[in-house]
């Protein structure tokens, strides 16, 4: 006899005024409590059916309208990013807000979650979403200038930096391009390529979680937007309802999508892409 109403909060950001408004709305229409969800938004539980329209109007006036939940593009999530995290490589919040403005609540054949993490620490589990964006930065080492102090070796969590013959060597197979060694170097000898955007598709949560497939890594935010546009259009046109996106990637042409993206993006702006025969 009651409903639970989810709110739209792009990247989980809310002003003090909106927060006070939700408190008043929750007290008036709900049971006096709100629920913080795992996807950076809020729910108001125990709403009477006859109050739904009045609640919707109140939330709209508060700047926190009713959110999307079913076969749509739902609340966009993001880590703090360069706004307030020393490990971040990209502005994840700015990117999330832009994607939200373009695509939030778009009808889709499957539910589409989009999340952005500003580094491979993946604090918002973006690779478990239908579309994930991860900020990366590839280190550039100059062995001729390295003092061999070992600070970066001790700091690297992947064991990608080792000492061999008195020199520090980078193992590219182990490196995940987090960029941490660039900033920890006390002599500023380790440099880095510009931050880039790794885009994955088809991640799954739920009973059988799985990471999404790497699609492409691009070096500009404009190209990141282009790729997201192409992926959303591809899902909208090709995906089937009743199945998770991650379970139908091959059936709907994931490899073809990769090739189309590689043709669209300038080669110098792509770090990784499909093999074009």
N, C-alpha and C positions, 0 to 999 in steps of 0.2 A: 504493500500500500504506500510505499515511500520511494523516492528516487535519490540518486547520488549525482550531483552536478559537478562536472570538471570545468576548471577555469583555464582560459588561455593566458599563459605567462611566457612569452618567448625568452629562451635562455634563462628562465627562472628569475627574471629581474622584475622587481616590484618597488614602487615608491612608498614612502611612509603614508602618504595620503591614501593610496590604493589599499595599503594594508589595513589602515583604520577603517576604510569603507567595507572591506571584506569582513572585518570583525562585526561591524554593525549589521551587515546583511546576514551573516551567519546567525547572530543572536536573534534577528527578527524572523527569519524563515526556516532556520535549521534547528538542531538540537543543542546549539551552543558550542559546537566544536567544528574544527576544520581538519582536513587530513593532508599532510604534505606527501606528495607522490614520489615515486622513484624517477619520474621524468620531469622534474623541476617545475611542477605546477601544483595546484591545490584542488581539493575536492570539498564540497559541502555536502555532507551526508544527511539522510533523514528529512528530505524535502517532501512536503505534501504535494500530491499531483496537482491539486487546484491552485497551488502557489507557483507553479513552474514559470508561467508567463510573467508574472510580477517579479519573480527572482531574476529572470533573464533581462528584463528591462533595467533592474537595479544594477546588475553586473555590468551591463553595457554603459550605463551612465557613470559607473565607477572606473571605466577604462580597463576593466578585466572581464571581457565578455566570455560567454560559454565557449568551452574548447571543443576540439574535434576528438573523436574516439574510434569510429568504426572504419570503414574502407575509405580512408582519407589520409592526407598528410597531416600528421598530428603534431603536438607541441615540439618545436625545435629546441634541442638541448645543447648546451655548450659549457665547457670549463671556464674558469676565470680568464685564461689567455694572457696576453701581454698587458692587460689592464692591471693585473696584480699578482702575477706568478713569475718568479725568476726563472723557471724552467721553460716557459712558453716561447714558441717561435713564431706564432701567428696570432692575429686578432680574432680569436674564435667567437667572441661575443658579437663583434661587428658583422662578421660573416653570417652568424645565426640570425641576427635581426633582419638582414637583407633577404635571406632565404625565406624567412617567415613572411615578410611583406609580399613576396612573390607567390608563395605556394601554400601557406597555411590553409587547411580545410579543403584543399582541392580534392574533388571526388576521384578516387582511384579504384582499380579492380581489387587491390589488396591494401591492407593498412601499411603505410610507409612511415617509418621512423627515421629522422635525420638527426645526426649528432656530430658535433665538432669538438675534437680535442686538440689543444695547441702543441702537444708533443706526444711521443709514443707511450708515455705513461698511461694514456687512455683513461683518464679519470671519469669520463662519462660513458665508457664502454661503447665508443662509437663503432667499433668493428663488429659489434653484435646487433647493429641496426641495419635496416634495409639499405640505407645510404650512410656511409661513414666518411668523415674527412679528418685526417690526422696531419698536424703540422710536423714537418721534419726539417733537418738541416744537416747536410753532409759536411763532415770536417775535411779540411785541407791541411796536411802536415808538411812542414819543411824540415826534413831531417838535418839539413846542413846548419840550421839555426838552433835546433833543439839542444838544451843543456843537459837533458837526461835526468831531470830532477825527480821524475816519477810521480808527480802530483796527479797527472791525468790517469796513469795506470791504476793508482789507488782509488781514484774516483769512479772509474768506469764500471758500471754494474754488469756489463755484458762480458767482461773479460776480453774485449776486443783490442785492448792495448797491452802489449807485452814488451819486456826487455829482452833483446837478443843481441849478443855481442856488444853490450854496452850502449846499444841504440834502442829507442822506443819504436816499435813497429805496429802499424794498424792492420788488423785482420778484418778485411771488408766483409767476409762471410759472417762474422759475428756482430759487426756494427749494425745498429738499428737506426742510425742517423738521428739520435736524440739531440745532438748538438751540445751536450753538457760539457764535454771536454774542451770545447771552444772557449767557454766562459770561465772554466776552472783554471786554465793555464795561467800561472802567475806572471809569466813574461810575455803573454799575448802573442805567442809564436804560432799556436794553432789557429788557423783562420777557418772560414766556412763559406760554402756556397750560399747564395740567397735562400731564405726559407722557402719551402715548397709544400705542396698540398697533395698528400697521398689519399686517393679516393677508392673506397671499397664498396662493394655491392653485394647484397644478399645475406647479410648477417642474420642470425636467428637467436632469439631469446627462448624462454619457455622450457618445455620438457627436454628438448634436444638442442641445447645452445651450440652455435657454431659461428666462427668468425667469417665475415664476408670475404669475398674474393677480391684481391687487388685488381683494380681496373686500370688506373694510370696515375702517374705522379706528374703534376704540372708546376711550373715555377712562378706563375702570376695569378693574382686573385681573379682577374678577368677570365683567364682560361679555366679557373676552378668553377666560376659561375657558368661558363659555357658547357662544361662537362656535366654539372648538376642539371642544367636545362635539358641536355640530351638524355640523361638517365631518366629524369622524370617523364619526359615525352615517351621514351622507350617503354617504361613500365606501363604508362597509361594506354599505349597502343597495343602492347604485346602480351602483358601478363594476364593470367586467368584468375578468376575468383575461386575461392575454396581451397587454395594451396598457398603456403608461404612462398614469398618470392625466392628465398634461398633454395627451395625444392624444385624450382622450375627454370633456373638460369639457363641450362643447356637447351631446354625445349624451346625457349623463346629467343635464343640467338645471342648469348652473352659474347661469344667470340666475334660475331659480326658487329656488335656494338663497339667492342674494343677497336676494331679496324676503322669503323666510321669516325670514332673520336680521334684516332691517330691521323686520319686524313684531314680533319677539321682544325686541329691544333698545329701551330708552327713547330717543326721538329726541334728547334733550338729551345723551345719552352717545355719540352717533355723530357723527364728523367727516365721514365720507364714506360713502355708501351708494347703493343703486340708485334710479333714478328710479321712483317709484310713481305709476302712472297712476290 
